[in-house]
């Protein structure tokens, strides 16, 4: 019993240190102004979309190498959503060790926060390491990847925010999230719920809203038939950007994966997105769906 308590305490301290380290790294790359932080916090929903069935815990994973503004704003947004709504507790980290099976077991869902890297579970200095060390790290990476896939297939949730599908070289992960980066444009766009009565969209009451952001197109393995698209650009309220011949601009979707649940939302590049109440409400609803608290 004493050993179990000691192990739990050590694990808790370890995760706290990981969180502090990841946020410290974020601060060195991008400083979130007090004004922006206040706007993001104000936009966060003040209540859950659905009552949590039990105490919930969500891992938010992200690192800084490519788009620090997006990552830092998302970290802050997820904490604000958790604290104001009370729907779940958040642990933020940028250390791949959090994907070890014994670590993931404590979480109900994982949020992949703009994980643009080709190999988000490798150390940043991987290419400079010797061949033997790289081989060991590749074996560890395979273990961590399997752990996350098993986590979702076993009945938990995964949430992809914006760059969660950009650049990643991991076929099964991209298959799970249903897409890869296929280009973008940046503009003010009109976003509307495709299915206004869907529980994730119901808080929007069928309304279209505007947001300025980097809008993604998607490449293989994107397949609209494998997912339920829940938000898209509203071309009745804006000019067709002319980026897709079929005029198809999905913004967010959900799917089942094994026994688990997947929610992906492509909004989340620009800081102003996180200060948009409709987006923050959509994040909360999607996360609660991925957890399993928000049901059809």
C-alpha positions in Angstrom: 0.0 0.0 0.0 2.8 2.4 1.0 4.6 1.6 -2.2 1.5 2.3 -4.3 1.0 5.6 -2.6 4.7 6.5 -3.2 4.4 5.5 -6.8 1.2 7.7 -7.2 2.9 10.6 -5.6 6.0 10.3 -7.8 3.8 10.1 -10.9 1.9 13.2 -9.8 5.1 15.1 -9.2 6.5 14.0 -12.6 3.4 15.1 -14.4 3.4 18.4 -12.6 7.0 19.0 -13.7 6.2 18.0 -17.2 3.4 20.6 -17.3 5.6 23.3 -15.8 8.4 22.4 -18.3 6.1 22.5 -21.3 4.6 25.9 -20.3 8.0 27.3 -19.6 9.2 26.3 -23.0 6.1 27.9 -24.5 6.8 31.2 -22.7 10.3 31.3 -24.2 9.0 30.9 -27.7 5.9 33.1 -27.5 4.6 35.4 -24.8 0.9 35.5 -24.4 -0.1 39.0 -23.6 -2.4 39.8 -20.6 -4.9 41.3 -23.0 -5.0 38.2 -25.3 -5.2 35.9 -22.3 -8.1 37.9 -20.8 -10.0 37.7 -24.1 -9.5 34.0 -24.4 -10.6 33.4 -20.8 -13.7 35.6 -21.3 -14.7 33.6 -24.4 -14.6 30.3 -22.5 -18.1 28.8 -21.7 -19.1 29.3 -18.1 -20.9 25.9 -17.8 -20.6 22.4 -19.3 -22.7 21.4 -22.4 -23.6 18.2 -20.6 -23.2 17.3 -16.9 -20.1 15.2 -16.4 -20.9 11.6 -15.5 -17.9 11.6 -13.1 -14.7 13.6 -12.5 -12.9 13.9 -15.9 -9.3 14.4 -16.8 -7.9 15.5 -20.2 -4.4 15.6 -21.4 -3.5 18.5 -23.7 -0.3 17.7 -25.6 1.7 20.2 -27.7 5.2 21.6 -28.4 6.5 24.8 -29.7 8.7 24.3 -32.8 6.6 25.5 -35.6 3.6 27.7 -34.5 4.2 28.8 -30.9 1.3 31.3 -30.9 -1.2 28.6 -31.8 0.1 26.2 -29.2 0.3 28.6 -26.4 -3.1 30.1 -27.1 -4.6 26.6 -27.2 -3.0 25.6 -23.9 -4.5 28.7 -22.3 -7.9 28.1 -24.0 -8.1 24.5 -22.8 -7.3 25.5 -19.2 -9.8 28.4 -19.3 -12.5 26.0 -20.7 -11.8 23.5 -18.0 -11.7 25.9 -15.1 -14.8 28.0 -16.1 -17.1 25.1 -17.2 -16.0 22.6 -14.6 -16.5 19.8 -17.3 -13.0 18.3 -16.8 -9.5 18.8 -15.4 -6.6 19.6 -17.7 -3.0 18.4 -17.6 -0.8 20.2 -20.2 2.5 18.7 -21.4 5.0 18.6 -24.2 6.8 15.5 -23.1 6.1 12.3 -25.1 6.5 10.3 -21.8 2.9 11.2 -21.0 1.8 8.7 -23.7 3.2 5.8 -21.8 0.3 3.4 -21.1 0.5 3.9 -17.3 0.3 7.6 -17.8 -2.6 7.6 -20.3 -4.6 5.4 -18.1 -5.6 8.4 -15.8 -7.1 10.4 -18.7 -10.5 10.3 -20.4 -9.3 12.1 -23.6 -6.2 13.5 -25.2 -6.2 16.9 -27.0 -3.5 17.1 -29.8 -2.7 20.8 -29.7 -1.4 21.9 -33.1 1.1 19.0 -33.3 2.6 20.1 -36.6 5.8 18.0 -36.3 6.5 15.1 -38.5 7.3 13.0 -35.5 5.6 14.6 -32.4 6.7 11.8 -30.1 10.5 12.2 -30.9 12.9 14.5 -29.1 13.6 17.7 -31.0 17.3 16.9 -31.4 16.6 13.4 -32.8 18.5 14.1 -36.1 21.7 15.0 -34.3 21.9 11.8 -32.2 24.0 8.8 -33.0 22.4 5.8 -34.9 22.2 3.6 -31.9 20.4 6.2 -29.8 18.0 6.9 -32.7 17.2 3.2 -33.0 16.3 3.1 -29.3 14.1 6.2 -29.6 12.3 4.8 -32.7 11.4 1.7 -30.7 10.2 3.9 -27.8 8.2 6.0 -30.3 6.5 2.9 -31.7 5.5 2.0 -28.1 4.1 5.5 -27.5 2.2 5.5 -30.8 0.6 2.1 -30.0 -0.3 3.3 -26.6 -2.3 6.3 -28.0 -4.0 4.2 -30.6 -4.9 1.5 -28.0 -6.1 4.3 -25.7 -8.7 5.4 -28.3 -9.6 2.0 -29.6 -10.2 0.9 -26.0 -12.9 3.4 -25.4 -11.3 6.8 -24.7 -11.3 10.0 -26.8 -9.0 12.0 -28.9 -9.4 15.6 -30.1 -7.4 17.2 -32.9 -7.0 21.0 -33.0 -6.0 22.6 -36.3 -2.4 21.5 -37.0 -2.9 18.1 -35.3 -2.9 16.6 -38.9 -0.3 18.9 -40.4 3.1 17.4 -41.3 2.7 14.3 -39.2 4.2 11.1 -40.8 2.2 8.5 -38.9 -0.3 6.7 -41.2 -2.5 5.1 -38.5 -2.8 8.4 -36.6 -3.9 10.2 -39.8 -6.3 7.4 -40.6 -7.8 7.8 -37.1 -8.2 11.6 -37.4 -9.3 11.1 -41.1 -7.0 13.4 -43.0 -3.7 15.2 -43.6 -2.8 18.8 -44.4 -3.7 19.6 -48.0 -3.1 23.3 -48.2 -4.6 26.4 -46.7 -5.8 30.0 -47.1 -6.2 32.7 -44.5 -9.2 35.0 -44.4 -12.4 35.9 -42.5 -14.8 33.2 -43.2 -18.4 32.3 -42.4 -18.8 29.0 -40.4 -22.1 27.2 -39.9 -23.3 24.0 -38.3 -24.0 21.3 -41.0 -26.4 19.6 -38.6 -27.8 22.3 -36.2 -29.6 19.7 -34.1 -26.5 17.6 -33.4 -25.6 17.9 -29.7 -22.2 19.4 -30.5 -23.8 22.1 -32.7 -27.0 22.7 -30.7 -25.5 25.5 -28.6 -25.0 27.5 -31.8 -28.8 27.4 -32.5 -28.2 27.1 -36.2 -26.4 30.4 -36.5 -23.5 31.2 -38.8 -20.6 33.0 -37.2 -17.5 34.7 -38.6 -13.9 34.1 -37.7 -10.5 35.0 -39.1 -8.2 32.0 -39.4 -6.0 29.8 -41.5 -8.5 27.5 -43.2 -7.4 24.0 -44.2 -8.0 21.8 -47.1 -7.4 18.1 -46.5 -5.4 15.3 -48.2 -5.4 11.6 -48.0 -6.7 9.7 -46.1 -9.5 12.3 -45.8 -12.8 10.6 -46.7 -16.1 12.5 -45.8 -17.9 9.1 -45.9 -16.0 7.9 -42.9 -16.9 10.8 -40.6 -19.9 12.9 -39.6 -19.1 16.4 -40.7 -20.7 18.8 -38.2 -19.4 22.3 -39.3 -18.3 23.7 -42.6 -17.8 27.0 -44.4 -21.2 28.7 -45.2 -20.8 29.6 -48.9 -24.2 31.3 -48.8 -22.7 34.0 -46.6 -19.3 34.3 -48.3 -17.5 34.1 -51.6 -16.3 30.6 -52.6 -12.5 30.7 -52.0 -12.1 28.5 -55.1 -9.7 26.1 -53.4 -11.8 23.0 -53.9 -13.6 22.2 -57.2 -16.5 20.5 -55.3 -17.0 23.5 -53.0 -16.5 21.3 -50.0 -14.9 23.0 -47.0 -15.4 20.9 -43.9 -14.3 22.6 -40.6 -15.0 19.9 -38.0 -16.1 16.3 -37.8 -16.5 13.3 -35.5 -16.2 9.6 -35.8 -15.9 6.4 -33.8 -12.6 4.6 -33.8 -12.7 1.1 -32.2 -14.7 1.7 -29.0 -13.4 5.3 -28.8 -14.4 8.7 -30.2 -12.6 11.2 -32.4 -13.3 14.9 -32.7 -11.3 17.1 -35.1 -11.7 20.9 -35.5 -9.5 22.7 -38.1 -10.0 26.1 -36.5 -7.1 27.2 -34.1 -4.2 28.9 -35.9 -4.7 32.6 -35.1 -5.0 33.9 -31.6 -8.3 35.6 -32.2 -9.9 32.2 -32.9 -9.5 31.3 -29.2 -11.2 34.6 -28.2 -14.3 33.7 -30.3 -17.1 32.3 -28.0 -18.6 30.1 -30.7 -15.3 28.4 -31.3 -14.6 27.9 -27.6 -18.1 26.5 -27.1 -17.6 24.1 -30.1 -14.3 22.9 -28.5 -16.0 22.2 -25.2 -18.8 20.3 -26.9 -16.4 18.3 -29.0 -14.2 17.4 -26.0 -17.3 16.4 -23.9 -18.4 14.2 -26.9 -14.9 12.6 -27.1 -15.0 12.0 -23.3 -18.4 10.4 -23.6 -20.4 12.8 -21.5 -22.2 14.4 -24.5 -24.4 11.9 -26.3 -26.8 11.9 -29.2 
